[in-house]
Amino acid sequence: MELIQSILSRNNYTLQISEEKTYSLKQTERDSSIVMRYFAFAVSLLVLAILLFLLHIWLWGILLLVTFVPVYLVASKRRKKQWINFNNNLTMRAGLVEIIQNNKTCSVDTDSFEAINYEISQNKNVCTGIIVLRTDEGEAYTVVEIYGDNKRYVEHDIQQIAQFIADVINGENS
């Protein structure tokens, strides 16, 4: 249990456990340090480009400005997604899962789950890991999303979290 709480804490999530063995998983911070680092890098590229334009160093200024655009777009897209997902909550216990996404609550019986999947994607230097709960009706709920620099570490963390969620839903966690 300490390992999973450490992994969740490192990835800006908190796990609350009630006396009835109900587990509540929630994101603790709106912004991941990885995403904020890339956002700050993009802004610094813009400031340097403007400074180079003021110094009449046009070629380097244009190069930095062209580099700024894709870095900024990726960082702002992920930051916006984190802000949207900030109020999401996953409450689990043996037999029932309650998912709160975008201020809508969905209660799903654990027998209707088809799979608990995790996906890893890497875009340049930012790696994203997500856990998706899929139901028999074909609905998919993204319940956890983490970011990191190293794909191997993100994959390890997301595997551990997915296994923990599967154990709680199946009633195997003591």
C-alpha positions in Angstrom: 0.0 0.0 0.0 2.9 2.4 0.8 4.4 1.8 -2.7 1.1 2.7 -4.5 0.7 5.8 -2.3 4.3 6.8 -3.1 3.7 6.4 -6.8 0.5 8.3 -6.7 2.0 11.1 -4.7 4.9 11.4 -7.1 2.4 11.8 -9.9 0.2 14.4 -8.2 -2.6 12.0 -7.1 -3.9 11.2 -3.6 -5.5 8.1 -2.4 -8.0 8.2 0.5 -9.1 5.0 2.2 -12.2 4.9 4.3 -13.0 2.4 7.0 -15.4 0.5 4.7 -12.5 -0.2 2.3 -13.6 2.5 -0.2 -10.7 4.0 -2.1 -11.0 7.5 -3.5 -8.4 8.6 -6.1 -8.1 12.3 -6.9 -5.5 14.6 -8.6 -3.9 16.9 -6.0 -2.4 19.6 -8.3 -3.7 21.2 -11.5 -0.3 21.3 -13.1 2.3 18.6 -13.5 5.9 19.7 -13.0 6.9 18.1 -16.4 4.2 20.1 -18.3 5.0 23.3 -16.5 8.7 22.8 -17.3 7.9 22.6 -21.0 5.5 25.5 -20.8 8.3 27.6 -19.2 10.7 26.5 -21.8 8.3 27.6 -24.6 7.8 31.0 -23.0 11.6 31.5 -22.6 12.0 30.7 -26.3 9.5 33.4 -27.1 11.2 35.9 -24.9 14.6 35.1 -26.4 13.1 35.4 -29.9 11.7 38.9 -29.1 15.1 39.9 -27.6 16.9 38.8 -30.8 14.5 40.7 -33.0 15.1 43.8 -30.9 18.9 43.3 -31.4 18.3 42.9 -35.2 19.4 39.3 -35.2 16.6 38.2 -37.5 17.7 34.7 -38.5 18.1 33.4 -35.0 15.0 35.2 -33.9 12.9 33.5 -36.6 14.5 30.1 -35.8 13.6 30.5 -32.1 10.1 31.7 -33.0 9.5 28.7 -35.3 10.8 26.4 -32.5 8.5 28.1 -29.9 5.2 27.4 -31.7 5.1 23.5 -31.6 6.6 23.4 -28.1 4.0 25.9 -26.8 1.1 24.1 -28.6 2.0 20.7 -27.0 2.5 22.2 -23.5 -0.6 24.3 -23.6 -2.7 21.4 -24.8 -1.5 19.1 -22.0 -1.9 21.8 -19.5 -5.5 22.5 -20.5 -6.3 18.7 -20.4 -4.9 18.6 -16.8 -7.0 21.6 -15.8 -10.1 19.9 -17.2 -9.3 16.6 -15.4 -8.4 18.3 -12.1 -11.9 17.8 -10.6 -12.3 14.2 -11.7 -12.5 11.6 -9.0 -12.5 7.8 -8.9 -14.2 6.1 -6.0 -13.7 2.3 -5.9 -14.8 -0.6 -3.7 -15.5 -4.3 -4.4 -18.6 -4.4 -6.6 -18.9 -0.7 -7.5 -16.9 2.1 -9.1 -18.1 5.7 -9.1 -16.4 8.0 -11.7 -16.9 11.7 -11.5 -15.8 13.4 -14.8 -16.7 16.9 -15.8 -19.1 17.3 -12.9 -21.1 14.2 -14.0 -21.2 11.1 -11.8 -21.4 7.7 -13.3 -21.8 4.6 -11.1 -20.7 1.3 -12.8 -21.1 -2.2 -11.4 -17.8 -4.0 -11.5 -19.4 -6.9 -13.4 -20.0 -4.6 -16.3 -16.3 -3.8 -16.8 -14.8 -5.3 -19.9 -11.2 -4.2 -19.3 -8.8 -2.0 -17.4 -6.3 -0.8 -20.0 -3.3 1.5 -19.8 -1.7 3.3 -22.7 1.7 4.9 -23.0 2.4 7.6 -25.6 5.5 9.6 -26.2 5.6 13.0 -27.9 9.2 14.3 -28.3 10.4 14.4 -24.7 7.1 14.2 -22.8 5.7 10.7 -22.1 2.0 10.3 -21.1 0.5 7.3 -19.4 -3.3 6.9 -19.1 -5.6 4.3 -17.5 -8.9 3.7 -19.3 -11.8 1.7 -17.8 -13.9 0.1 -20.6 -17.4 -1.2 -20.0 -19.4 -3.9 -21.8 -21.5 -1.1 -23.4 -18.4 0.3 -25.1 -18.0 3.3 -22.9 -14.4 4.3 -22.0 -13.5 6.4 -18.9 -10.0 7.9 -18.6 -9.4 7.8 -14.8 -5.7 8.5 -14.4 -3.2 10.4 -16.5 0.4 10.9 -15.6 3.4 12.6 -17.3 7.1 12.0 -17.2 10.4 12.4 -19.0 11.3 8.7 -19.1 9.0 6.3 -20.8 10.2 3.3 -18.7 9.3 5.1 -15.4 5.9 6.2 -16.7 5.2 2.7 -17.9 6.2 1.2 -14.5 4.1 3.7 -12.6 1.0 3.3 -14.8 1.3 -0.5 -14.6 1.4 -0.4 -10.8 -1.6 2.0 -10.6 -3.6 -0.1 -13.1 -2.9 -3.3 -11.2 -3.9 -1.6 -7.9 -7.2 -0.4 -9.5 -7.9 -3.9 -10.8 -7.2 -5.4 -7.4 -9.6 -3.0 -5.6 -12.4 -3.5 -8.2 -12.0 -7.3 -8.0 -12.0 -7.2 -4.2 -8.5 -8.6 -4.0 -6.9 -5.7 -2.2 -6.7 -6.2 1.6 
